[in-house]
Amino acid sequence: MNPADIHLKFPDETTATNLLLANGVWSQTTDEDNMVHYFDSPNYLTDIIGPIYKATGKMLIDEEGMEYPEMANIGGWHVNMRGVVPTAIQKYVVQVNSPYRIWD
């Protein structure tokens, strides 16, 4: 993991979007169909993870009789980021032992 990799856990997608936009991590544009698109500002890279699911330890059986692990949402809306963390976002930084996804 690169020392510049930052892991963020927001309570939900709306909070993440609003804070990333308001603090200059993201910019936005609207296309000719009035669709809003978000993109990284020049000094940032982001990777939207969204919700993360972990196995509960319980096995379930599907309609074909195959077992599969039950998964539970660990909560939050997750984003990986590279760049200087704005002050308003610092409280959402989390330490991660095994990142869900990393940059190569």
C-alpha positions as CSV (number, residue, x, y, z in Angstrom):
1,M,0.0,0.0,0.0
2,N,1.3,3.4,-0.9
3,P,1.7,5.7,2.1
4,A,-0.4,8.3,0.2
5,D,-3.4,5.9,0.0
6,I,-6.2,7.2,2.2
7,H,-9.3,5.3,3.2
8,L,-12.5,7.2,3.9
9,K,-15.7,5.9,5.5
10,F,-18.6,8.2,5.2
11,P,-22.0,7.5,6.7
12,D,-23.7,7.4,3.3
13,E,-23.2,8.2,-0.4
14,T,-24.9,11.6,-0.1
15,T,-22.6,12.8,2.7
16,A,-19.5,11.6,0.7
17,T,-20.6,13.3,-2.5
18,N,-21.4,16.6,-0.7
19,L,-18.2,16.7,1.2
20,L,-16.0,15.6,-1.7
21,L,-17.5,18.3,-3.9
22,A,-17.5,21.1,-1.2
23,N,-13.9,20.5,-0.4
24,G,-12.5,20.5,-3.9
25,V,-11.7,16.7,-4.1
26,W,-14.4,16.3,-6.8
27,S,-15.7,18.6,-9.5
28,Q,-18.9,18.2,-11.5
29,T,-20.3,18.9,-14.9
30,T,-23.7,18.5,-16.5
31,D,-24.0,17.1,-19.9
32,E,-26.5,18.0,-22.7
33,D,-29.0,15.5,-21.2
34,N,-28.8,17.2,-17.8
35,M,-26.9,14.2,-16.3
36,V,-24.5,15.2,-13.6
37,H,-21.1,13.7,-13.7
38,Y,-18.4,13.8,-11.0
39,F,-14.7,13.7,-11.7
40,D,-11.5,14.0,-9.6
41,S,-10.1,17.5,-9.2
42,P,-6.5,17.9,-10.5
43,N,-4.7,17.2,-7.1
44,Y,-6.8,14.1,-6.2
45,L,-7.4,10.5,-7.3
46,T,-10.5,8.7,-5.9
47,D,-11.8,5.2,-6.1
48,I,-15.4,4.8,-5.1
49,I,-15.8,1.5,-3.2
50,G,-19.4,2.2,-1.9
51,P,-20.8,-0.4,0.5
52,I,-18.5,-3.2,1.7
53,Y,-19.9,-6.7,2.5
54,K,-18.3,-9.3,4.8
55,A,-19.2,-12.9,5.4
56,T,-21.2,-13.5,8.6
57,G,-20.0,-17.0,9.0
58,K,-23.4,-18.4,8.2
59,M,-23.9,-20.5,5.1
60,L,-27.1,-20.3,3.1
61,I,-28.6,-22.6,0.4
62,D,-29.8,-21.3,-2.9
63,E,-32.8,-22.6,-5.0
64,E,-30.5,-25.1,-6.7
65,G,-29.2,-26.5,-3.4
66,M,-25.8,-24.8,-3.6
67,E,-24.3,-23.3,-0.4
68,Y,-23.0,-19.8,-0.3
69,P,-21.9,-17.5,2.5
70,E,-24.4,-15.0,4.0
71,M,-23.0,-11.5,3.5
72,A,-23.7,-8.4,5.7
73,N,-23.0,-4.7,4.9
74,I,-20.4,-3.4,7.4
75,G,-21.9,0.1,7.1
76,G,-20.8,3.3,5.5
77,W,-19.9,4.5,2.1
78,H,-16.2,3.8,1.3
79,V,-13.9,5.8,-0.9
80,N,-10.1,5.5,-1.4
81,M,-8.3,8.7,-2.1
82,R,-4.8,10.0,-2.9
83,G,-4.1,13.6,-2.1
84,V,-4.0,16.0,0.9
85,V,-7.0,15.3,3.1
86,P,-9.1,18.5,3.5
87,T,-9.8,19.4,7.2
88,A,-13.5,18.8,6.9
89,I,-12.9,15.3,5.6
90,Q,-10.3,14.2,8.2
91,K,-12.8,12.8,10.6
92,Y,-13.8,10.2,7.9
93,V,-10.3,8.8,7.5
94,V,-10.1,5.2,8.7
95,Q,-7.1,2.8,9.2
96,V,-7.5,-0.3,7.2
97,N,-5.5,-3.5,7.7
98,S,-6.8,-5.3,4.6
99,P,-8.0,-2.8,2.0
100,Y,-11.0,-3.9,-0.1
101,R,-9.3,-2.6,-3.2
102,I,-5.9,-0.9,-3.9
103,W,-4.1,0.9,-6.7
104,D,-1.3,-0.9,-8.5
